[in-house]
Amino acid sequence: MTETAITRAPTGMELLAELSHRTDCPPEVAMAVAKAAVDLQIQMEEFQWKREERQAKIDFDQALNECQSKIGRIAPNQQRNDTHSWWADYAELDRTIRPIYTAAGFSIAFSEVQSLAVGKVRIRAELSRGGISKEYFSEITPSTQGPKGGAMATATDADAIAQSRAKRYLMLSIFNIAVGIDKIEKEGISDEIIASWEEKLAAAKDKAELNKITFEAIEAVKGNINAVTKIGAAKNKRLTELEAAK
């Protein structure tokens, strides 16, 4: 079997060196050929770089789409008494979705940037993966007033609360998360919300944690008989498992 030599295109400098030793090739021709070879090499490298960048963007979008499909809807853990609205705070969102997006290779960096309007807090979220980054922004007006005009926080605390709220809004936007229900929606709590609480109950490590999760779940779905019944059944099932494991 004869071996086939693997060849490559000569670089511009190699061409120039070869042509400079040939008496039948004028110097200006050698320079022109060498320049053309260098230009072609640069174009090929640029094409390769653009192709890799394009593929990285495709991978970024596909991974983000997969994260969004895995996260689904998140059970709320906070309630505002005067409006009867429910939502998942930033800590709850982060606890739930961080394992999902980090497993997909994403990282998120938050930073405060110059606001577009006076008196507001503007937060930037930079979502990165595989050398590709996308920026998202949220701008919140800090408030020292609580529900119905009640005192809520100092000016310093109000800024911190606004930052946390802006991060929450950004997380909801980035991953297209459905979360939070108002008083009307509570009459028709989705199966996804109930299933989320059932999963938390099934993962309770002991009776204390089981009781804590049960209380939070009942508060979250209060007024919905179907949801309360299912949560009660899930709680009893896990209690039986814990007692059997002794």
PERAKA-V943397 format. One record per residue. N is the residue number from 0. PHI is phi in whole degrees, -180 to 180 (NA if undefined). OMEGA is omega in whole degrees, -180 to 180 (999 if undefined). Layout:
n=N phi=PHI omega=OMEGA
n=N phi=PHI omega=OMEGA
//
This chain:
n=0 phi=NA omega=179
n=1 phi=-89 omega=180
n=2 phi=-88 omega=178
n=3 phi=-98 omega=-179
n=4 phi=-70 omega=178
n=5 phi=-92 omega=-177
n=6 phi=-111 omega=176
n=7 phi=-139 omega=178
n=8 phi=-70 omega=179
n=9 phi=-68 omega=177
n=10 phi=-76 omega=179
n=11 phi=-60 omega=-179
n=12 phi=-67 omega=178
n=13 phi=-66 omega=177
n=14 phi=-62 omega=-179
n=15 phi=-63 omega=179
n=16 phi=-65 omega=-180
n=17 phi=-68 omega=-177
n=18 phi=-70 omega=-178
n=19 phi=-67 omega=180
n=20 phi=-93 omega=-180
n=21 phi=-97 omega=-178
n=22 phi=-75 omega=-178
n=23 phi=-89 omega=-178
n=24 phi=-120 omega=179
n=25 phi=-60 omega=-179
n=26 phi=-56 omega=-178
n=27 phi=-68 omega=178
n=28 phi=-70 omega=179
n=29 phi=-59 omega=179
n=30 phi=-64 omega=-179
n=31 phi=-65 omega=179
n=32 phi=-65 omega=-180
n=33 phi=-62 omega=179
n=34 phi=-64 omega=179
n=35 phi=-63 omega=179
n=36 phi=-67 omega=178
n=37 phi=-64 omega=179
n=38 phi=-61 omega=180
n=39 phi=-65 omega=179
n=40 phi=-64 omega=179
n=41 phi=-64 omega=180
n=42 phi=-64 omega=179
n=43 phi=-66 omega=178
n=44 phi=-66 omega=178
n=45 phi=-66 omega=178
n=46 phi=-63 omega=180
n=47 phi=-64 omega=-180
n=48 phi=-65 omega=-180
n=49 phi=-66 omega=179
n=50 phi=-65 omega=178
n=51 phi=-67 omega=179
n=52 phi=-66 omega=179
n=53 phi=-63 omega=179
n=54 phi=-67 omega=178
n=55 phi=-64 omega=178
n=56 phi=-68 omega=178
n=57 phi=-64 omega=178
n=58 phi=-62 omega=179
n=59 phi=-60 omega=-178
n=60 phi=-66 omega=179
n=61 phi=-66 omega=180
n=62 phi=-66 omega=179
n=63 phi=-65 omega=178
n=64 phi=-63 omega=178
n=65 phi=-65 omega=178
n=66 phi=-61 omega=-179
n=67 phi=-61 omega=-180
n=68 phi=-71 omega=-180
n=69 phi=-78 omega=-176
n=70 phi=-72 omega=179
n=71 phi=62 omega=-178
n=72 phi=-103 omega=-177
n=73 phi=-112 omega=-180
n=74 phi=-67 omega=178
n=75 phi=-70 omega=180
n=76 phi=-131 omega=-180
n=77 phi=-130 omega=178
n=78 phi=-135 omega=173
n=79 phi=-105 omega=-170
n=80 phi=-65 omega=-175
n=81 phi=-76 omega=-180
n=82 phi=-112 omega=-178
n=83 phi=58 omega=179
n=84 phi=-92 omega=-179
n=85 phi=-120 omega=177
n=86 phi=-159 omega=173
n=87 phi=-98 omega=-179
n=88 phi=-76 omega=-175
n=89 phi=-61 omega=-179
n=90 phi=-62 omega=180
n=91 phi=-68 omega=177
n=92 phi=-62 omega=-178
n=93 phi=-63 omega=-180
n=94 phi=-62 omega=-175
n=95 phi=-81 omega=-171
n=96 phi=-101 omega=-180
n=97 phi=-56 omega=179
n=98 phi=-60 omega=-178
n=99 phi=-76 omega=-175
n=100 phi=-77 omega=176
n=101 phi=-71 omega=177
n=102 phi=-64 omega=179
n=103 phi=-87 omega=177
n=104 phi=91 omega=-180
n=105 phi=-90 omega=170
n=106 phi=-135 omega=-180
n=107 phi=-127 omega=177
n=108 phi=-117 omega=178
n=109 phi=-101 omega=176
n=110 phi=-153 omega=177
n=111 phi=-89 omega=-179
n=112 phi=-124 omega=-180
n=113 phi=-61 omega=-179
n=114 phi=-74 omega=179
n=115 phi=-82 omega=180
n=116 phi=-128 omega=-180
n=117 phi=-65 omega=176
n=118 phi=87 omega=-180
n=119 phi=-110 omega=175
n=120 phi=-109 omega=-179
n=121 phi=-115 omega=-178
n=122 phi=-115 omega=176
n=123 phi=-108 omega=174
n=124 phi=-114 omega=177
n=125 phi=-108 omega=-180
n=126 phi=-95 omega=-174
n=127 phi=-127 omega=175
n=128 phi=-165 omega=175
n=129 phi=56 omega=179
n=130 phi=84 omega=178
n=131 phi=-107 omega=180
n=132 phi=-133 omega=174
n=133 phi=-131 omega=-179
n=134 phi=-107 omega=177
n=135 phi=-131 omega=-178
n=136 phi=-131 omega=174
n=137 phi=-143 omega=-178
n=138 phi=-124 omega=-174
n=139 phi=-125 omega=174
n=140 phi=-92 omega=178
n=141 phi=-62 omega=180
n=142 phi=-135 omega=177
n=143 phi=-96 omega=-179
n=144 phi=-102 omega=178
n=145 phi=-91 omega=178
n=146 phi=-55 omega=178
n=147 phi=57 omega=173
n=148 phi=83 omega=180
n=149 phi=-71 omega=179
n=150 phi=-64 omega=-177
n=151 phi=-118 omega=-174
n=152 phi=-162 omega=172
n=153 phi=-74 omega=180
n=154 phi=-61 omega=179
n=155 phi=-65 omega=179
n=156 phi=-66 omega=-180
n=157 phi=-62 omega=177
n=158 phi=-64 omega=-180
n=159 phi=-64 omega=178
n=160 phi=-65 omega=179
n=161 phi=-64 omega=178
n=162 phi=-63 omega=180
n=163 phi=-64 omega=180
n=164 phi=-67 omega=179
n=165 phi=-63 omega=178
n=166 phi=-62 omega=179
n=167 phi=-62 omega=180
n=168 phi=-61 omega=-180
n=169 phi=-66 omega=178
n=170 phi=-62 omega=179
n=171 phi=-62 omega=-178
n=172 phi=-72 omega=-177
n=173 phi=-59 omega=-174
n=174 phi=-103 omega=175
n=175 phi=53 omega=-174
n=176 phi=-89 omega=173
n=177 phi=-96 omega=-178
n=178 phi=-156 omega=177
n=179 phi=94 omega=180
n=180 phi=-135 omega=178
n=181 phi=-99 omega=-174
n=182 phi=-61 omega=-179
n=183 phi=-70 omega=-179
n=184 phi=-63 omega=-177
n=185 phi=-62 omega=178
n=186 phi=-73 omega=180
n=187 phi=-136 omega=-178
n=188 phi=-61 omega=-174
n=189 phi=-70 omega=177
n=190 phi=-64 omega=180
n=191 phi=-65 omega=178
n=192 phi=-64 omega=-179
n=193 phi=-63 omega=-180
n=194 phi=-62 omega=179
n=195 phi=-63 omega=177
n=196 phi=-69 omega=178
n=197 phi=-62 omega=178
n=198 phi=-66 omega=179
n=199 phi=-64 omega=179
n=200 phi=-65 omega=-179
n=201 phi=-67 omega=-179
n=202 phi=-97 omega=-179
n=203 phi=-58 omega=-175
n=204 phi=-84 omega=-179
n=205 phi=-154 omega=-176
n=206 phi=-65 omega=-179
n=207 phi=-62 omega=180
n=208 phi=-68 omega=179
n=209 phi=-62 omega=180
n=210 phi=-66 omega=-180
n=211 phi=-63 omega=-179
n=212 phi=-65 omega=180
n=213 phi=-62 omega=179
n=214 phi=-61 omega=-179
n=215 phi=-63 omega=-179
n=216 phi=-66 omega=-180
n=217 phi=-62 omega=178
n=218 phi=-65 omega=-177
n=219 phi=-70 omega=-176
n=220 phi=-113 omega=-176
n=221 phi=-51 omega=-180
n=222 phi=102 omega=179
n=223 phi=-110 omega=-174
n=224 phi=-62 omega=-179
n=225 phi=-60 omega=-179
n=226 phi=-67 omega=180
n=227 phi=-61 omega=180
n=228 phi=-62 omega=-179
n=229 phi=-68 omega=178
n=230 phi=-65 omega=178
n=231 phi=-62 omega=179
n=232 phi=-67 omega=179
n=233 phi=-66 omega=179
n=234 phi=-66 omega=-179
n=235 phi=-64 omega=179
n=236 phi=-63 omega=-180
n=237 phi=-67 omega=179
n=238 phi=-63 omega=179
n=239 phi=-63 omega=179
n=240 phi=-65 omega=180
n=241 phi=-65 omega=-179
n=242 phi=-70 omega=178
n=243 phi=-71 omega=-178
n=244 phi=-81 omega=-178
n=245 phi=-69 omega=999
//
